[in-house]
Amino acid sequence: MPCDTQLASGQTLEDRNNQVKAALRKLEAALKGGTVRVNIGPNGAVAFQGWKDRGDVSDVCAYRTLTAEGSWELRQAVVKAEAMTGRKVNANAVASGEHSHDGGDTWHKGH
């Protein structure tokens, strides 16, 4: 996954992998506890509103990874967000890298 290859100075790939895994477990716990919510953009892109302890992991990378892992907490949060917004997550928007840097207030094409 691309989010595990952005190493900090002096960081090993194993350290980064552990950092990403820890950030994703915290995200799942926050989704379950309701302190982080899924935000679905107008085109179906995904952002996490309220996610603070992210370990330099992007929303789109977290979404892709948790989806691939079959995360129950993510699936439940997505169902709730889809019901609240009246929009579905668009796999094409996620695959293209459409994302937000501010929890979904503004959206950007992949870069």
DRENMAR-368844 format. One line per field, with one value per residue: x, y, z of N, C-alpha, C, O in turn; residue in one letter. Coordinates in Angstrom, 1 decimal, m for minus. Last residue first. Example, Ala and Ser with C-alpha at 12.3 -4.5 7.8 and 13.67 -1.06 7.14 Angstrom:
REM DRENMAR-368844
nc1 (12.8	13.2)
nc2 (m2.2	m5.7)
nc3 (7.1	7.8)
cac1 (13.7	12.3)
cac2 (m1.1	m4.5)
cac3 (7.1	7.8)
cc1 (12.9	13.2)
cc2 (0.0	m3.3)
cc3 (7.9	7.8)
oc1 (13.4	14.2)
oc2 (1.1	m3.3)
oc3 (8.0	8.5)
rest (S	A)
***
This chain:
REM DRENMAR-368844
nc1 (m3.5	m6.9	m8.7	m10.3	m12.7	m13.6	m14.6	m13.5	m11.3	m9.4	m8.4	m9.8	m9.8	m9.4	m8.2	m9.5	m10.7	m12.8	m14.2	m14.9	m16.6	m18.3	m20.7	m23.9	m25.9	m27.4	m26.2	m27.1	m26.5	m23.8	m23.1	m23.8	m22.1	m19.7	m19.7	m19.7	m17.2	m15.5	m16.0	m15.1	m12.9	m11.6	m9.2	m10.0	m10.9	m8.6	m7.3	m9.0	m9.0	m6.3	m6.0	m7.7	m6.6	m3.1	m1.2	0.2	m1.2	m3.6	m5.4	m7.9	m10.7	m12.9	m14.0	m12.4	m13.8	m14.3	m16.4	m18.8	m19.1	m19.6	m18.2	m18.9	m17.3	m17.4	m16.2	m15.0	m16.3	m17.6	m16.5	m15.8	m14.0	m12.0	m11.2	m10.2	m8.1	m6.5	m5.8	m4.4	m2.2	m1.0	m0.3	1.5	3.6	4.3	5.4	7.5	9.1	9.7	11.2	12.5	13.5	15.2	12.5	9.7	8.5	6.0	5.0	2.4	0.7	0.5	0.8)
nc2 (13.4	13.3	16.3	17.1	18.9	20.1	18.8	16.3	16.5	17.8	16.9	14.3	12.9	10.6	8.3	6.6	4.9	6.6	6.9	4.2	3.6	5.8	5.4	7.1	9.3	10.2	10.7	8.7	6.3	6.6	6.5	3.8	2.4	3.2	2.1	m0.6	m0.8	m0.2	m2.4	m4.5	m4.7	m6.1	m5.3	m3.6	m1.6	m0.7	0.2	2.3	4.0	4.7	6.0	8.1	9.5	8.7	8.7	9.9	9.1	10.0	11.2	12.3	12.5	14.0	12.2	10.9	10.5	9.4	10.1	10.7	13.2	14.6	12.4	11.3	10.5	8.7	9.9	9.4	8.7	6.2	3.9	2.9	4.8	4.4	1.8	2.4	4.1	2.3	0.6	2.5	3.1	0.5	0.2	2.4	1.5	m0.9	0.2	1.7	m0.4	m1.6	0.3	2.7	6.1	8.1	10.2	8.3	6.9	5.8	3.3	3.0	4.1	2.3	m1.2)
nc3 (m6.3	m7.2	m6.5	m3.4	m1.4	1.9	4.1	4.7	6.3	4.9	2.6	0.6	m2.8	m5.4	m6.4	m8.0	m6.2	m5.3	m7.7	m8.0	m5.9	m4.1	m1.6	m2.2	m0.4	1.8	4.2	5.9	4.5	4.3	7.0	7.6	6.0	7.0	9.6	8.9	7.6	9.7	11.4	9.9	7.3	5.2	4.2	2.2	3.8	5.0	2.6	1.7	4.0	4.1	1.7	2.0	4.2	4.9	7.8	9.9	12.2	13.1	15.2	14.2	12.5	11.9	9.1	6.4	3.1	m0.2	m3.1	m4.3	m5.2	m2.8	m0.2	3.0	5.9	8.8	12.0	15.2	17.5	17.6	18.2	15.7	14.9	16.8	16.1	13.5	14.3	15.6	13.5	11.9	13.5	13.6	10.8	10.6	12.4	11.1	8.7	9.8	10.8	8.3	7.1	9.5	9.7	9.0	8.3	7.4	4.3	2.8	2.5	3.3	1.5	m0.7	0.0)
cac1 (m2.2	m5.7	m8.4	m9.3	m12.3	m13.2	m15.1	m14.6	m12.4	m10.0	m7.4	m10.0	m9.6	m10.1	m7.4	m8.8	m9.6	m11.7	m13.7	m14.1	m15.3	m18.0	m19.3	m23.1	m25.0	m28.1	m25.9	m27.2	m27.9	m24.6	m22.8	m24.4	m23.6	m20.0	m19.6	m20.9	m18.5	m15.6	m16.2	m16.5	m13.2	m13.0	m9.2	m9.4	m11.9	m9.6	m6.7	m8.6	m10.2	m6.9	m5.2	m8.0	m7.9	m4.2	m1.9	0.6	0.2	m3.6	m4.2	m6.7	m9.6	m12.6	m14.2	m12.8	m12.9	m14.4	m15.1	m18.7	m18.9	m20.6	m18.2	m18.9	m17.9	m17.1	m17.3	m14.7	m15.6	m18.4	m16.9	m16.8	m15.2	m12.7	m11.8	m11.4	m9.2	m7.1	m6.5	m5.6	m3.1	m1.5	m1.2	0.3	2.9	3.8	4.3	6.4	8.6	9.0	9.9	12.6	12.4	15.6	14.0	10.3	9.3	6.5	6.3	3.4	0.9	1.3	0.0)
cac2 (14.0	12.6	15.2	17.3	17.7	20.4	20.1	16.3	15.7	18.5	17.1	15.6	12.9	11.8	9.1	7.7	4.4	6.2	8.1	4.9	2.9	5.5	5.4	5.8	9.1	9.8	11.6	10.1	6.6	6.5	7.7	5.0	2.2	3.6	3.6	0.0	m1.1	0.7	m1.0	m4.4	m4.1	m6.4	m6.2	m4.9	m2.3	m1.3	m0.9	1.1	3.4	4.0	4.8	7.2	8.9	9.4	7.9	10.3	8.5	9.3	10.4	13.1	11.6	13.9	13.5	10.6	11.1	9.1	9.9	9.4	12.2	14.6	13.6	10.9	11.6	8.7	9.6	9.6	9.9	7.4	4.7	2.2	4.7	5.7	2.1	1.5	4.6	3.4	0.1	1.9	4.1	1.1	m0.7	2.4	2.8	m0.9	m0.8	2.4	0.6	m2.4	m0.1	1.5	5.1	7.1	10.1	9.4	6.8	7.2	3.5	2.4	4.8	3.5	0.0)
cac3 (m6.6	m6.8	m7.4	m4.4	m2.1	0.5	3.8	3.8	6.8	6.0	3.6	1.3	m1.3	m4.9	m5.4	m8.7	m6.9	m4.3	m7.0	m9.0	m6.0	m5.4	m1.9	m2.0	m1.4	0.6	3.1	6.3	4.9	3.1	6.2	8.3	5.8	5.7	9.4	9.6	6.9	8.5	11.9	10.3	8.6	5.6	5.4	1.8	2.9	5.8	3.4	0.8	3.5	5.2	2.0	1.0	4.3	4.2	6.8	8.5	11.9	11.9	15.5	14.5	12.7	13.3	9.8	7.8	4.1	1.2	m2.4	m3.7	m6.2	m3.8	m1.0	1.6	5.1	7.4	11.1	13.8	17.5	17.1	19.3	16.5	14.1	16.8	17.4	13.7	13.4	16.4	14.6	11.4	13.2	14.8	11.5	9.8	12.6	12.5	8.7	9.2	11.7	9.4	6.5	8.7	9.9	10.0	8.4	8.0	5.6	3.0	1.9	4.1	2.7	m0.8	0.0)
cc1 (m1.1	m4.4	m7.2	m9.1	m11.3	m12.7	m14.8	m15.2	m13.6	m11.3	m8.0	m8.9	m9.9	m10.1	m8.1	m8.0	m8.8	m10.5	m12.6	m13.4	m14.3	m16.6	m19.1	m21.6	m24.3	m27.2	m26.8	m27.1	m28.1	m26.0	m23.6	m24.3	m24.3	m21.5	m20.0	m20.9	m19.7	m16.9	m16.3	m16.9	m14.7	m13.4	m10.6	m9.3	m11.3	m10.7	m7.8	m8.1	m9.9	m8.2	m5.8	m7.2	m8.1	m5.5	m3.0	0.0	0.6	m2.2	m4.0	m5.4	m8.4	m11.4	m13.9	m12.8	m13.4	m13.4	m15.3	m17.3	m18.6	m20.4	m19.3	m19.1	m17.8	m17.9	m16.8	m15.9	m15.1	m17.6	m17.6	m17.3	m16.3	m14.0	m12.6	m12.0	m10.4	m8.2	m7.2	m6.5	m4.4	m2.5	m1.8	m0.7	1.6	3.0	3.6	5.2	7.4	8.4	9.1	11.2	12.6	14.7	14.4	11.8	9.7	7.2	6.8	4.8	2.0	1.6	0.9)
cc2 (13.3	13.3	14.5	16.1	18.1	19.1	20.5	17.7	15.8	17.8	17.7	15.7	14.3	11.7	10.4	8.6	5.5	5.7	7.7	6.1	3.6	4.9	5.0	6.1	7.8	9.6	11.4	11.0	8.1	6.8	7.7	6.2	3.4	3.5	4.0	1.5	m0.5	0.4	0.0	m3.0	m3.9	m5.9	m6.6	m5.9	m3.6	m2.0	m1.5	0.0	2.2	3.3	4.0	5.9	7.9	8.7	8.7	9.3	8.8	8.7	9.4	12.3	12.4	13.0	13.2	11.9	10.8	9.9	9.9	9.1	10.8	13.6	13.5	12.1	11.2	9.8	9.5	9.1	10.3	8.7	6.0	3.0	3.9	5.6	3.4	1.7	3.7	4.0	1.2	1.3	3.6	2.2	m0.1	1.4	2.8	0.4	m0.8	1.4	1.3	m1.4	m0.8	1.2	3.9	6.0	9.1	9.2	8.1	7.2	4.9	2.6	4.2	4.2	1.2)
cc3 (m5.8	m7.2	m6.8	m5.2	m3.2	m0.1	2.3	3.5	5.9	6.4	4.9	2.3	m0.8	m3.4	m5.0	m7.7	m7.6	m5.1	m6.0	m8.5	m7.0	m5.5	m3.3	m2.2	m1.1	m0.6	1.8	5.1	5.2	3.4	4.9	7.5	6.5	5.5	8.0	9.5	7.6	7.8	10.7	10.7	8.8	6.9	5.8	2.9	2.5	5.0	4.3	1.7	2.6	4.8	3.1	1.2	3.3	4.4	6.2	7.5	10.4	11.5	14.3	14.6	12.9	13.5	11.3	8.6	5.5	2.0	m0.9	m3.1	m5.6	m4.9	m2.1	0.7	3.7	6.8	9.7	13.0	16.2	17.1	18.9	17.6	15.0	16.0	17.5	15.1	13.6	15.6	15.5	12.5	12.7	14.5	12.7	10.5	11.9	12.8	10.1	9.1	11.1	10.4	7.5	8.1	9.0	10.3	9.4	8.1	6.1	4.4	2.1	3.6	3.6	0.5	0.0)
oc1 (0.1	m4.4	m6.4	m9.3	m11.3	m12.2	m15.6	m16.2	m14.7	m12.2	m7.3	m8.5	m10.1	m10.3	m7.5	m7.2	m7.6	m9.4	m11.5	m12.3	m13.1	m15.7	m19.7	m21.3	m24.1	m27.7	m27.0	m27.8	m29.1	m26.7	m24.1	m25.2	m25.3	m22.1	m20.7	m22.0	m20.6	m17.6	m17.2	m17.9	m15.4	m14.1	m10.7	m9.4	m12.0	m11.2	m7.9	m8.5	m10.5	m8.4	m5.9	m7.7	m8.7	m5.6	m3.8	0.6	1.2	m2.2	m4.2	m4.4	m7.9	m11.0	m14.4	m11.8	m14.5	m12.2	m16.4	m17.0	m18.3	m21.4	m19.9	m20.1	m16.7	m19.1	m15.8	m16.4	m14.7	m18.2	m18.2	m18.5	m17.5	m15.0	m13.6	m13.3	m11.5	m9.2	m8.3	m7.7	m5.5	m3.5	m3.0	m1.9	0.6	2.0	2.3	4.0	6.4	7.2	7.8	10.2	12.9	15.0	14.0	12.3	10.1	6.6	7.9	5.8	2.4	2.6	1.9)
oc2 (13.7	13.9	15.1	15.0	19.1	18.2	21.1	17.8	15.3	18.4	17.9	14.6	15.3	10.7	11.2	9.4	5.4	6.0	8.4	6.4	3.6	5.6	4.0	7.1	7.4	9.5	12.3	12.1	8.7	7.5	8.7	7.0	4.0	4.3	5.1	2.1	0.0	1.4	0.8	m2.5	m3.2	m6.5	m7.5	m7.1	m4.6	m3.0	m2.7	m1.2	1.1	2.2	2.8	4.8	6.8	7.5	9.3	9.0	7.9	7.9	8.2	12.8	13.1	12.8	12.3	12.5	10.4	10.0	10.3	8.0	9.9	13.1	12.4	12.9	10.9	10.0	10.2	8.1	11.5	9.8	6.7	3.0	4.3	6.3	3.4	1.7	4.2	4.4	1.0	1.3	4.1	2.3	m0.3	1.8	3.3	0.3	m0.8	1.9	1.5	m1.6	m0.7	1.6	4.1	5.1	9.2	8.1	9.0	7.4	5.3	2.2	4.8	4.8	1.2)
oc3 (m5.9	m8.2	m6.0	m4.8	m3.8	0.7	1.7	2.8	6.3	6.9	5.9	2.9	m1.5	m2.8	m4.3	m8.1	m7.8	m4.7	m5.9	m8.7	m6.8	m5.3	m3.7	m2.9	0.0	m1.8	1.0	5.1	4.8	2.6	4.5	7.4	5.9	4.8	7.9	9.3	6.9	7.4	10.7	10.3	8.1	7.7	6.7	2.7	2.6	5.5	4.3	1.4	2.8	5.1	3.0	0.9	3.6	4.6	6.9	6.4	9.8	10.6	14.4	14.1	12.0	14.7	11.9	8.8	5.7	1.6	m0.4	m2.6	m6.4	m5.5	m2.2	0.9	3.2	7.1	9.3	13.3	16.0	16.8	19.7	18.0	15.0	16.3	18.1	15.2	13.7	16.2	15.9	12.5	13.0	15.2	13.0	10.6	12.4	13.4	10.1	9.3	11.8	10.8	7.6	8.6	7.8	11.0	10.6	7.9	5.3	5.4	1.6	4.2	4.6	0.7	0.6)
rest (H	G	K	H	W	T	D	G	G	D	H	S	H	E	G	S	A	V	A	N	A	N	V	K	R	G	T	M	A	E	A	K	V	V	A	Q	R	L	E	W	S	G	E	A	T	L	T	R	Y	A	C	V	D	S	V	D	G	R	D	K	W	G	Q	F	A	V	A	G	N	P	G	I	N	V	R	V	T	G	G	K	L	A	A	E	L	K	R	L	A	A	K	V	Q	N	N	R	D	E	L	T	Q	G	S	A	L	Q	T	D	C	P	M)
***
